[in-house]
Amino acid sequence: MTSILVTGGAGYIGSHTAKALAESGYRPVVLDNLFRGHRSAVRYGPFVEADIRDSEAVRQTIRDHKIEAIVHFAALAYVGESVEQPGLYFSNNVEGFRTVLQMAAEEGVGKVVFSSSCTTYGNPDRVPIDESCPQSAVSPYGDTKLIGEGLLRWFEDAYGIRSVALRYFNAAGADPDGELGEDHDPETHLIPNAILAAMGRKPTLSLFGADYPTRDGTNERDYVHVADLASAHVASLQYLHDGGSSTAMNLGSETGSTVREVIAMVEAVSGQTVPVVEGPRRPGDAVALYASANMARSVLGWHPKHSDLKTICETAWQWHSGR
Ligand SMILES: NC(=O)c1ccc[n+]([C@@H]2O[C@H](COP(=O)([O-])OP(=O)(O)OC[C@H]3O[C@@H](n4cnc5c(N)ncnc54)[C@H](O)[C@@H]3O)[C@@H](O)[C@H]2O)c1
């Protein structure tokens, strides 16, 4: 059985991807320091508790498990926190990824799939965002992802490591079987926060800006189901296995949903009211961000199956309801 190192596999997208890998016949070996992840989400293969900046732990894991490819999720991922603590983000995300790549090079692992982000496009001047849009991050977090894509290019030049960088839009939803879900602390994402407010586990949901030039005044984002992200990682490994050359591409639903549409959908699937407090716009928030996923369709044969807003909210609601 082919062993895949899944860094950050105790986290939200990593745990769903470990499940998809196991279902596709791979052996996912999760390495995570549990800073933001959960031991209980590691259910589909071996677990190594370690930090990606610990080069010897990464090396030993590659050796012990005869790792053939790496799927790299481990990162800190809050834009606001990255503005307050840029050093933490560059240490964790950039130095961490450099260490993983260095160990891959020294141990002869030649295939990497990397969690990049739509934040590498900053505030683009057109939507849908395709891969020809200029990349220019507007936060330390976004910059760490942009540098990650750069590291991949240099490590390919030097050591021949081939890679797929996947630029996710907003990951959302939960495992359709109900085994896994989104459990961040602190939670900054709209859909879980709307659900928690509907359940009374948070007093209110804050809405930042109701005067945007959109159909209902709130800003638009592209929500893509976490199970569809997971399947794209499996497809990326197959692409690299088949000899595909290094590439980077968007993963999104190609639909912009407004904040009010998300709230209405959470209310519809739950039968509960979401108590909303409207506030001013947040500095730096773009009006509308959504993807073109043409490239993922044509290169990976990726066809999202769960990324309509109703399925996203239903699966997320079911998972939160079972906790
Ligand atoms: N959630 C999204 O909408 C989204 C969008 C674009 C990109 N991404 C990227 O996808 C990846 C996964 O995101 P997520 O939402 O699942 O986040 P998450 O916080 O749930 O998962 C990240 C995991 O990485 C682990 N980790 C962090 N630093 C580590 C370190 N130094 N050593 C070992 N483990 C470490 C955490 O403990 C956690 O389990 C991240 O790289 C993130 O930047 C996420």
PDBQT file of the ligand as one rigid body, heavy atoms in Angstrom, charges set to zero:
ROOT
HETATM    1  N1  LIG A 401     -10.079  26.488   5.564  1.00  0.00    +0.000 N 
HETATM    2  C1  LIG A 401     -10.018  27.185   4.439  1.00  0.00    +0.000 C 
HETATM    3  O1  LIG A 401     -11.018  27.751   3.972  1.00  0.00    +0.000 OA
HETATM    4  C2  LIG A 401      -8.711  27.300   3.681  1.00  0.00    +0.000 A 
HETATM    5  C3  LIG A 401      -8.674  28.058   2.502  1.00  0.00    +0.000 A 
HETATM    6  C4  LIG A 401      -7.475  28.138   1.785  1.00  0.00    +0.000 A 
HETATM    7  C5  LIG A 401      -6.357  27.472   2.244  1.00  0.00    +0.000 A 
HETATM    8  N2  LIG A 401      -6.400  26.754   3.401  1.00  0.00    +0.000 N 
HETATM    9  C6  LIG A 401      -5.196  26.055   3.855  1.00  0.00    +0.000 C 
HETATM   10  O2  LIG A 401      -5.516  24.677   4.002  1.00  0.00    +0.000 OA
HETATM   11  C7  LIG A 401      -4.745  24.098   5.044  1.00  0.00    +0.000 C 
HETATM   12  C8  LIG A 401      -5.658  23.415   6.039  1.00  0.00    +0.000 C 
HETATM   13  O3  LIG A 401      -6.598  24.373   6.543  1.00  0.00    +0.000 OA
HETATM   14  P1  LIG A 401      -7.650  23.958   7.664  1.00  0.00    +0.000 P 
HETATM   15  O4  LIG A 401      -8.804  24.882   7.560  1.00  0.00    +0.000 OA
HETATM   16  O5  LIG A 401      -7.861  22.507   7.628  1.00  0.00    +0.000 OA
HETATM   17  O6  LIG A 401      -6.836  24.370   8.976  1.00  0.00    +0.000 OA
HETATM   18  P2  LIG A 401      -6.712  23.615  10.377  1.00  0.00    +0.000 P 
HETATM   19  O7  LIG A 401      -6.168  24.603  11.349  1.00  0.00    +0.000 OA
HETATM   20  O8  LIG A 401      -7.988  22.926  10.712  1.00  0.00    +0.000 OA
HETATM   21  O9  LIG A 401      -5.616  22.500  10.076  1.00  0.00    +0.000 OA
HETATM   22  C9  LIG A 401      -4.242  22.779  10.075  1.00  0.00    +0.000 C 
HETATM   23  C10 LIG A 401      -3.543  21.681  10.853  1.00  0.00    +0.000 C 
HETATM   24  O10 LIG A 401      -2.137  21.920  10.802  1.00  0.00    +0.000 OA
HETATM   25  C11 LIG A 401      -1.596  21.685  12.086  1.00  0.00    +0.000 C 
HETATM   26  N3  LIG A 401      -0.359  22.457  12.196  1.00  0.00    +0.000 N 
HETATM   27  C12 LIG A 401      -0.225  23.794  12.134  1.00  0.00    +0.000 A 
HETATM   28  N4  LIG A 401       1.064  24.137  12.296  1.00  0.00    +0.000 NA
HETATM   29  C13 LIG A 401       1.761  22.981  12.465  1.00  0.00    +0.000 A 
HETATM   30  C14 LIG A 401       3.128  22.674  12.677  1.00  0.00    +0.000 A 
HETATM   31  N5  LIG A 401       4.049  23.641  12.796  1.00  0.00    +0.000 N 
HETATM   32  N6  LIG A 401       3.501  21.384  12.779  1.00  0.00    +0.000 NA
HETATM   33  C15 LIG A 401       2.567  20.393  12.689  1.00  0.00    +0.000 A 
HETATM   34  N7  LIG A 401       1.257  20.625  12.499  1.00  0.00    +0.000 NA
HETATM   35  C16 LIG A 401       0.852  21.908  12.381  1.00  0.00    +0.000 A 
HETATM   36  C17 LIG A 401      -2.688  22.117  13.062  1.00  0.00    +0.000 C 
HETATM   37  O11 LIG A 401      -2.533  21.535  14.343  1.00  0.00    +0.000 OA
HETATM   38  C18 LIG A 401      -3.943  21.647  12.338  1.00  0.00    +0.000 C 
HETATM   39  O12 LIG A 401      -4.296  20.328  12.691  1.00  0.00    +0.000 OA
HETATM   40  C19 LIG A 401      -3.914  25.229   5.633  1.00  0.00    +0.000 C 
HETATM   41  O13 LIG A 401      -2.645  25.195   5.020  1.00  0.00    +0.000 OA
HETATM   42  C20 LIG A 401      -4.679  26.468   5.203  1.00  0.00    +0.000 C 
HETATM   43  O14 LIG A 401      -3.825  27.578   5.109  1.00  0.00    +0.000 OA
HETATM   44  C21 LIG A 401      -7.556  26.658   4.126  1.00  0.00    +0.000 A 
ENDROOT
TORSDOF 0
